[in-house]
Amino acid sequence: MNAAVNAAEPGPESGQLPRNYLFALTDGGGTVPPELGVVRRLRARGHAVRVLAEPSMAEQVLGTGAAFLPWSWRPAEPFHDWDLRTPTSLARGIATQMMTDPAPSQAQDTLAAIEASRPDLVLTSSFAVGAMIAAEARGVPFDVLFPNAYPLPAPGMPPFGAGLTPARGSLGRIRDRVATAMSGTLFDHYALAPINRVRAANGLGPIVHTWDQMHHARRQLVLTSAAFDFPAALPPNARYVGAVLDDPSWAADEAWTPPEGGAPLVLVALSSTFQNHVGCLQRITDALGSLPVRGLVTTGPAIRPEAIHAPTNVTVVASAPHGAAMRGASLVVTHGGHGTVVKALAAGLPLVILHHGRDQADNAVRVTSRGAGIAVPRSASAERIAGAVLTVLANEDYRFAARKLGRAVARDAAGGALLAELEA
């Protein structure tokens, strides 16, 4: 493994003895800004931080002041989760390409980093099971970062990824038991044996179910507000510690001025990774072109701005600092990624959500069930999207609900729960 780059010395800013943290992160697109936000906060407190991550994250890691260590494993091909059409193919893809294929190499890289730096705590992305196994094998406590709503099965929590509201009555409870059992069986079929092989290679006994590896964590740190999530009986080691509202480093420093005019400003922010969403983004742009609004479309690093044909009242840019843009906006149109959703709510803005996959349907239902926005299919026509935008802009109830929920999100994001857990 390559030597660490830009290793930063701890300082006295935190007013306590500095500690030594090792992060083991995967590039999940929208998960990167909040997870590196945790890194940034620890560095600001004077702690020593090293980050194992994919080369695609190197510049962003170094920008936090932490040391960067590259994973030695490289995927044979990108994971096109957006192209998987059935629950079986999606479970197989996530289990193999995101969890088990990199796990043996992750374990070895993490073991080497533990031996070199002797961390007090290891923090991992939710799918970095190899790093969890390495920490467990060396007796180093590890925390798992969940930068979204709570994703594991828990009594009262709707099954992850289905975009369901909490169960009501006996039929709802049966729905949840069946869906949870089916999902668990699929992941156990594809992931359990490979995970147990890595555990055995590192001197650990087998686990019974795939998700047990995450339950071995010291803490499951849920990077959102309990007010945003649905209530459920989470395991004793799970903690809601507030959302991390940082903009991604590739957008935070962009020079930005709002489009000219006095019409309502509608910010459009879809996925930072490619989800085959060029057509959806074009229909959103066409919808805004038919309305008396100012549109600001941010394409992110996955799509070039010139791929979108914009009418005169819509500005298309590669990126803009969403925190600044939202201060002057009236509405956010998004794919439903957790980072964009909670930042919009914290700014008091209602949403129109065209969810694509992953956790996005779950985020959408947490918005719509609180009256803070509308969800329409990603395949919706420009006319239907325009209708949803007009409906939300014309009805103050959506803004009122967004502000109410957003106050809780902003309060928890500004609280000290995250650092309190990590420094305890």
ABEGO torsion letter per residue (X at the ends): XBBBBGBBBBBAAAGBBBBBBBBBBBBAEAAAAAAAAAAAAAAAAGBBBBBBBBAAAAAAAAAAGBBBBBBABBBABBBBAAABABAAAAAAAAAAAAAAAAAAAAAAAAAAAAAAAGBABBBBBAABAAAAAAAAAAGBBBBBBBBBBBABBBBGBBBBGAGBBBBBEAAAAAAAAAAAAAAAAAAAAAAAAAAAAAAAAAGBBBBABAAAAAAABABBBBBBBAAABBBBBBBAABBBAEBBABBBAAAAABBBBBBBEABBBBBBBBBABBAGAAAAAAAAAAAAAABBBBBBBBAEAABBAAABBBBAABBBBABBBAAAAAAABABBBBAGBAAAAAAAAAAGBBBBBBBAEEAAAAAAAAAAAAGAEBBBBAABBAAAAAAAAAAAAABAAAAAAAAAAAAAAAAAAABAAAAAAAAX
